[in-house]
Amino acid sequence: GFLGLSGAILIQVYDTLCEGDPTAYILILAITPTLTSLLLMPLVKIYGTTTVDDKKHLNGFSSSALVVAAYLMVIIILDNVFTLPSWARIITFMFLLLLLASPFGIAAKAHKDSERPSIETSPLMDDSEPMPTKYGEYHEIPGEPDRVKEVASSSNENLSNDHLEDGIDMNLSRAMLTVNFWLLFVAMICGMGSGLATINNISQIGQSLGYSTIQRSSLVALWSIWNFLGRFGAGFLSDIMLHKGWARPLFMVITLATLTFGHLIVASGFPGNLYIGSVMVGICYGSQWSLMPTITSEIFGVRHMGTIFNTIAIASPIGSYIFSVRIIGYIYDKMATSEDNSCYGTQCFMLSFFIMAAVAFLGFLIAFALFLRTRRFYRQIVLLRSRHS
């Protein structure tokens, strides 16, 4: 969620600290992530928790992310309506930093709660009550092979070898030999690639359609909020509906269908189209980043999930290159008529986004094929596993 909000947060950094000096801003972007990782990595440790504690603290993180998103939305709207002076931007930015620091309080409380059982352990405690995992001790990951096999064996219906294999942890080479891997990969090229190409060019699209500089920066910031809502909402909603028997790839089908309409709205060029189109494309793009890792872990297992997930995630830059450079960039250069190679009018990006709408529709068809191939697996294994967890 915070990754989705990062664009809106970084725009506030630019407006407050570096406005009019983009080179200093790029320098900050180049140095800060590396320094943050180096400074904070000694704090990363393994702590044993219980499921109840995990849900409680994750709800705290989710709430803080929602508060930050709502605050950024208010600030963006106020800045568009009133054009905030520099002192107001500094005050709002300082308050944003306080909100961003709030997860530290949640983490500190979680650490304090994790130490409490060892201090307050009573000899009268029921032996049947599960004890929290000790520091650094291995604990079984939900959905590991033994667990999946146990759930699969509890099903009264017989599964074919192809569907049963989906529930076993695969390594990357084995996963790449399956049709499901390539269906998911190509669907992500269509969804993530076209979505990323949109955000890469949204400022230039706004310029060609006559949007002001403030409006274009607001569109980028608002895109980050829609991206956050897609990441946050798709995972939350698909989890709820999974327990009701809906296969998770069905949500990928729905989001790619919606993404198709979003690209068509951007292509249309009517007044205010970017505000509507960016909402649809942003939410659907964020949804892919929420759905794809979860579907990967469910179909191919969790043991090698990181390797398989990051391999499928390569679809995003591949798609972005194809659509941003080979389609949008090429067509824009052909349409440019002014001396500075700029293009103005709806014709600049109309054909490009009609093509991307067609690509998103292709992704919809591929995701639908993945849904058809895995719906029996979800119905008989994943749903049973979620009920037994």
C-alpha positions as CSV (number, residue, x, y, z in Angstrom):
1,G,0.0,0.0,0.0
2,F,2.7,2.5,0.9
3,L,4.5,1.5,-2.3
4,G,1.4,2.6,-4.2
5,L,1.3,5.9,-2.3
6,S,5.0,6.7,-2.9
7,G,4.4,8.8,-6.0
8,A,2.0,11.1,-4.2
9,I,4.4,11.3,-1.2
10,L,7.4,12.1,-3.4
11,I,5.5,14.9,-5.2
12,Q,5.0,16.5,-1.7
13,V,8.7,16.2,-1.1
14,Y,9.4,17.9,-4.4
15,D,6.9,20.7,-3.9
16,T,8.2,21.4,-0.4
17,L,12.0,20.9,-0.7
18,C,13.0,21.0,-4.3
19,E,10.4,23.0,-6.3
20,G,12.0,24.5,-9.4
21,D,15.2,22.4,-8.9
22,P,14.5,19.0,-10.5
23,T,18.2,18.0,-10.5
24,A,18.3,18.1,-6.7
25,Y,15.1,16.1,-6.6
26,I,16.6,13.4,-8.8
27,L,19.7,13.3,-6.6
28,I,17.5,12.7,-3.6
29,L,15.7,9.9,-5.4
30,A,19.1,8.4,-6.3
31,I,20.6,8.5,-2.8
32,T,17.7,8.1,-0.3
33,P,16.6,4.5,-1.0
34,T,20.1,3.1,-0.7
35,L,20.8,5.1,2.5
36,T,17.5,4.0,4.0
37,S,18.2,0.3,3.3
38,L,21.8,0.5,4.7
39,L,20.7,2.3,7.9
40,L,17.6,0.2,8.7
41,M,18.7,-3.3,7.7
42,P,20.3,-3.9,11.1
43,L,16.8,-3.6,12.6
44,V,15.3,-6.4,10.5
45,K,15.0,-9.5,12.7
46,I,12.7,-12.5,13.0
47,Y,10.1,-12.3,15.8
48,G,7.7,-15.1,16.7
49,T,4.0,-14.1,16.7
50,T,0.6,-15.6,16.8
51,T,-2.0,-15.4,14.1
52,V,-4.2,-13.1,16.3
53,D,-1.2,-10.7,16.9
54,D,-0.4,-10.7,13.1
55,K,-4.0,-9.7,12.2
56,K,-4.1,-7.1,14.8
57,H,-0.9,-5.4,13.8
58,L,-1.5,-5.7,10.1
59,N,-4.8,-4.0,10.6
60,G,-2.9,-1.2,12.3
61,F,-0.6,-0.9,9.3
62,S,-3.6,-0.9,6.9
63,S,-5.3,1.8,8.9
64,S,-2.3,4.0,8.9
65,A,-2.0,3.6,5.1
66,L,-5.6,4.5,4.6
67,V,-5.1,7.6,6.8
68,V,-2.1,8.7,4.8
69,A,-4.0,8.2,1.5
70,A,-7.0,10.3,2.8
71,Y,-4.6,13.0,4.0
72,L,-2.8,13.2,0.6
73,M,-6.1,13.3,-1.2
74,V,-7.2,16.3,0.9
75,I,-3.8,18.1,0.4
76,I,-3.9,17.6,-3.4
77,I,-7.5,18.9,-3.7
78,L,-6.6,22.0,-1.5
79,D,-3.5,22.7,-3.6
80,N,-5.6,22.6,-6.8
81,V,-8.3,24.8,-5.4
82,F,-6.3,27.4,-3.4
83,T,-2.6,26.9,-4.6
84,L,-1.0,26.6,-1.1
85,P,1.7,29.0,-0.2
86,S,5.2,27.7,0.8
87,W,4.6,28.0,4.6
88,A,1.4,26.0,4.3
89,R,3.2,23.3,2.2
90,I,5.9,23.0,4.9
91,I,3.3,22.6,7.7
92,T,1.4,20.0,5.7
93,F,4.6,18.2,4.8
94,M,5.7,18.0,8.5
95,F,2.3,16.5,9.4
96,L,2.7,14.0,6.5
97,L,6.1,13.0,8.0
98,L,4.4,12.4,11.4
99,L,1.8,10.2,9.7
100,L,4.5,8.3,7.9
101,A,6.3,7.7,11.2
102,S,3.2,6.2,12.8
103,P,4.0,2.6,11.7
104,F,7.0,2.7,14.0
105,G,4.6,3.0,16.9
106,I,2.7,-0.1,15.7
107,A,6.0,-2.0,15.3
108,A,7.1,-1.0,18.8
109,K,3.8,-2.1,20.3
110,A,4.0,-5.4,18.4
111,H,7.5,-6.0,19.8
112,K,6.3,-5.2,23.3
113,D,3.4,-7.6,22.9
114,S,5.7,-10.3,21.6
115,E,7.8,-10.2,24.8
116,R,4.8,-10.2,27.1
117,P,3.9,-14.0,27.0
118,S,7.4,-14.9,28.1
119,I,7.2,-12.6,31.1
120,E,3.6,-13.5,32.1
121,T,3.7,-17.2,31.4
122,S,1.7,-19.0,34.1
123,P,2.3,-22.6,35.2
124,L,-1.4,-23.1,35.1
125,M,-1.5,-22.3,31.3
126,D,-3.3,-24.9,29.3
127,D,-0.9,-27.1,27.5
128,S,-3.2,-27.3,24.5
129,E,-2.8,-23.5,23.9
130,P,-0.2,-22.9,21.2
131,M,2.9,-21.0,22.4
132,P,4.4,-18.2,20.3
133,T,7.4,-19.2,18.2
134,K,10.7,-18.4,19.9
135,Y,13.0,-15.8,18.4
136,G,14.7,-17.1,15.3
137,E,12.9,-20.5,15.4
138,Y,11.6,-22.0,12.2
139,H,7.9,-22.1,11.9
140,E,5.8,-23.8,9.3
141,I,4.5,-21.6,6.5
142,P,0.8,-22.0,5.9
143,G,0.3,-23.7,2.6
144,E,3.5,-25.8,2.5
145,P,3.4,-29.1,0.7
146,D,2.5,-31.3,3.6
147,R,-0.4,-28.9,4.4
148,V,-1.6,-28.8,0.9
149,K,-1.5,-32.5,0.5
150,E,-3.4,-33.0,3.7
151,V,-6.1,-30.7,2.5
152,A,-6.2,-32.2,-0.9
153,S,-6.6,-35.7,0.5
154,S,-9.5,-34.4,2.6
155,S,-11.4,-33.7,-0.5
156,N,-14.0,-36.3,-1.4
157,E,-13.6,-35.5,-5.1
158,N,-10.7,-37.0,-7.1
159,L,-8.4,-34.5,-8.7
160,S,-6.5,-35.0,-11.9
161,N,-2.7,-35.0,-11.8
162,D,-2.6,-31.6,-13.5
163,H,-4.8,-29.9,-10.9
164,L,-3.1,-31.7,-8.0
165,E,0.3,-30.6,-9.2
166,D,-0.8,-27.0,-8.9
167,G,-0.9,-27.3,-5.1
168,I,2.6,-28.7,-4.9
169,D,5.6,-26.3,-4.4
170,M,7.3,-25.9,-7.8
171,N,10.7,-24.4,-8.5
172,L,11.1,-21.9,-11.3
173,S,12.2,-24.3,-14.1
174,R,9.3,-26.6,-13.3
175,A,6.8,-23.7,-13.2
176,M,8.0,-22.4,-16.6
177,L,7.1,-25.8,-18.2
178,T,3.4,-25.2,-17.3
179,V,0.8,-23.4,-19.4
180,N,-0.4,-21.5,-16.3
181,F,2.9,-19.8,-15.9
182,W,2.9,-18.4,-19.4
183,L,-0.8,-17.4,-19.3
184,L,-0.1,-15.4,-16.1
185,F,3.1,-13.9,-17.6
186,V,1.5,-12.7,-20.8
187,A,-1.6,-11.4,-19.0
188,M,0.8,-9.3,-16.8
189,I,2.6,-7.9,-19.8
190,C,-0.8,-6.8,-21.1
191,G,-2.0,-5.4,-17.7
192,M,1.1,-4.2,-15.9
193,G,2.9,-3.1,-19.1
194,S,0.1,-1.0,-20.4
195,G,-0.7,0.5,-17.0
196,L,2.9,1.4,-16.4
197,A,3.2,2.9,-19.9
198,T,0.2,5.2,-19.0
199,I,1.8,6.6,-15.8
200,N,5.1,7.0,-17.7
201,N,3.3,9.3,-20.2
202,I,0.5,10.8,-18.2
203,S,2.2,14.2,-17.8
204,Q,2.9,14.4,-21.6
205,I,-0.7,13.3,-22.3
206,G,-2.0,16.1,-20.1
207,Q,0.3,18.6,-21.8
208,S,-1.0,17.6,-25.3
209,L,-4.6,18.0,-24.1
210,G,-4.0,21.4,-22.6
211,Y,-3.8,20.5,-18.8
212,S,-1.9,23.0,-16.6
213,T,1.3,22.1,-14.8
214,I,-0.5,21.8,-11.5
215,Q,-3.2,19.6,-13.0
216,R,-0.6,17.3,-14.5
217,S,1.3,16.9,-11.2
218,S,-2.0,16.4,-9.4
219,L,-2.8,13.6,-11.9
220,V,0.5,11.8,-11.1
221,A,-0.2,12.2,-7.3
222,L,-3.8,11.0,-7.7
223,W,-2.6,8.1,-9.8
224,S,-0.5,7.0,-6.8
225,I,-3.6,7.0,-4.6
226,W,-5.6,5.0,-7.1
227,N,-2.7,2.6,-7.4
228,F,-2.7,2.2,-3.6
229,L,-6.5,1.6,-3.6
230,G,-6.0,-1.1,-6.3
231,R,-3.3,-2.9,-4.4
232,F,-5.1,-2.6,-1.1
233,G,-8.6,-3.3,-2.2
234,A,-8.1,-6.1,-4.7
235,G,-6.2,-8.3,-2.2
236,F,-8.7,-7.6,0.5
237,L,-11.8,-8.1,-1.7
238,S,-10.4,-11.2,-3.4
239,D,-9.6,-12.8,0.0
240,I,-13.2,-12.3,1.1
241,M,-14.7,-13.6,-2.1
242,L,-12.3,-16.6,-2.2
243,H,-14.0,-17.9,1.0
244,K,-17.3,-17.7,-0.9
245,G,-16.0,-19.8,-3.8
246,W,-14.7,-17.2,-6.2
247,A,-11.4,-18.1,-7.9
248,R,-8.9,-15.4,-7.5
249,P,-8.0,-15.2,-11.2
250,L,-11.6,-14.1,-11.8
251,F,-10.7,-10.7,-10.3
252,M,-7.8,-10.5,-12.7
253,V,-10.3,-11.0,-15.5
254,I,-12.5,-8.2,-14.1
255,T,-9.6,-5.7,-13.6
256,L,-8.3,-6.3,-17.1
257,A,-11.7,-5.8,-18.6
258,T,-12.0,-2.5,-16.7
259,L,-8.5,-1.6,-17.8
260,T,-9.6,-1.9,-21.4
261,F,-12.4,0.7,-20.8
262,G,-9.9,2.9,-19.0
263,H,-7.6,3.0,-22.0
264,L,-10.5,3.8,-24.3
265,I,-11.4,6.8,-22.1
266,V,-7.9,8.1,-22.2
267,A,-7.9,7.7,-26.0
268,S,-11.2,9.6,-26.4
269,G,-9.7,12.9,-25.4
270,F,-12.9,14.5,-24.1
271,P,-12.6,17.2,-21.4
272,G,-11.6,15.7,-18.0
273,N,-10.9,12.3,-19.6
274,L,-7.6,11.9,-17.8
275,Y,-9.2,12.2,-14.4
276,I,-11.7,9.4,-15.1
277,G,-9.2,7.3,-17.1
278,S,-6.4,7.6,-14.5
279,V,-8.8,6.4,-11.8
280,M,-9.7,3.3,-13.8
281,V,-6.2,2.5,-15.1
282,G,-4.6,3.3,-11.7
283,I,-6.9,1.0,-9.7
284,C,-6.6,-1.8,-12.2
285,Y,-2.8,-1.5,-12.5
286,G,-2.5,-1.6,-8.7
287,S,-4.8,-4.6,-8.5
288,Q,-2.4,-6.6,-10.8
289,W,0.4,-6.1,-8.2
290,S,-1.9,-7.4,-5.5
291,L,-3.4,-10.3,-7.4
292,M,-0.4,-11.6,-9.3
293,P,1.9,-12.5,-6.2
294,T,-1.0,-14.2,-4.4
295,I,-2.1,-16.2,-7.5
296,T,1.6,-17.2,-8.0
297,S,1.9,-18.5,-4.4
298,E,-1.4,-20.4,-4.7
299,I,-0.8,-22.1,-8.0
300,F,2.9,-22.8,-7.8
301,G,3.4,-23.0,-4.0
302,V,5.2,-20.8,-1.5
303,R,8.6,-22.5,-1.2
304,H,10.0,-20.9,-4.4
305,M,7.4,-18.2,-4.6
306,G,9.9,-15.3,-4.5
307,T,11.8,-16.6,-7.5
308,I,8.7,-17.3,-9.6
309,F,7.0,-14.0,-8.6
310,N,10.0,-11.9,-9.5
311,T,10.4,-13.7,-12.9
312,I,6.7,-13.0,-13.7
313,A,7.2,-9.4,-12.5
314,I,9.7,-8.9,-15.3
315,A,6.5,-8.6,-17.5
316,S,6.0,-5.1,-16.1
317,P,9.2,-3.5,-17.5
318,I,9.0,-5.6,-20.7
319,G,5.5,-4.4,-21.3
320,S,6.4,-0.8,-20.4
321,Y,9.2,-0.8,-22.9
322,I,7.1,-2.2,-25.7
323,F,4.2,0.2,-25.1
324,S,6.1,3.3,-24.0
325,V,8.9,3.2,-26.5
326,R,7.8,1.1,-29.5
327,I,4.2,2.2,-29.6
328,I,3.5,5.5,-27.7
329,G,6.9,7.1,-28.4
330,Y,7.0,6.1,-32.0
331,I,3.5,7.3,-32.8
332,Y,4.0,10.5,-30.8
333,D,7.1,11.3,-32.8
334,K,5.2,10.7,-36.1
335,M,2.4,13.0,-34.9
336,A,4.7,15.8,-33.7
337,T,4.5,18.9,-35.9
338,S,6.0,21.7,-33.9
339,E,9.7,22.7,-34.1
340,D,10.4,21.3,-30.6
341,N,9.0,17.9,-31.6
342,S,6.0,18.4,-29.4
343,C,2.4,17.3,-30.2
344,Y,-0.8,19.0,-29.2
345,G,-4.3,17.6,-29.6
346,T,-6.2,14.4,-29.1
347,Q,-4.5,12.7,-32.1
348,C,-1.2,12.6,-30.3
349,F,-2.1,9.6,-28.1
350,M,-5.4,8.4,-29.5
351,L,-4.1,5.6,-31.7
352,S,-1.6,4.5,-29.0
353,F,-4.3,4.0,-26.4
354,F,-6.6,2.3,-28.8
355,I,-3.8,-0.2,-29.3
356,M,-3.3,-0.5,-25.6
357,A,-7.0,-1.1,-25.1
358,A,-6.8,-3.9,-27.6
359,V,-3.8,-5.3,-25.7
360,A,-5.6,-5.1,-22.4
361,F,-8.6,-6.9,-24.0
362,L,-6.1,-9.6,-25.1
363,G,-4.9,-9.8,-21.5
364,F,-8.6,-10.2,-20.4
365,L,-9.0,-13.2,-22.7
366,I,-5.8,-14.8,-21.5
367,A,-6.7,-14.2,-17.9
368,F,-10.1,-15.8,-18.6
369,A,-8.3,-18.8,-20.0
370,L,-6.2,-19.0,-16.7
371,F,-9.4,-18.7,-14.7
372,L,-11.0,-21.6,-16.6
373,R,-7.9,-23.7,-16.1
374,T,-7.6,-23.1,-12.4
375,R,-11.2,-22.7,-11.2
376,R,-11.4,-26.4,-10.3
377,F,-8.2,-26.2,-8.4
378,Y,-9.4,-23.2,-6.5
379,R,-12.7,-24.8,-5.7
380,Q,-11.2,-28.1,-4.4
381,I,-7.9,-27.1,-2.9
382,V,-7.5,-23.4,-2.2
383,L,-10.9,-23.0,-0.7
384,L,-10.5,-26.1,1.4
385,R,-7.1,-24.9,2.6
386,S,-8.5,-21.5,3.6
387,R,-11.3,-23.2,5.6
388,H,-8.8,-25.4,7.4
389,S,-6.3,-22.6,8.1
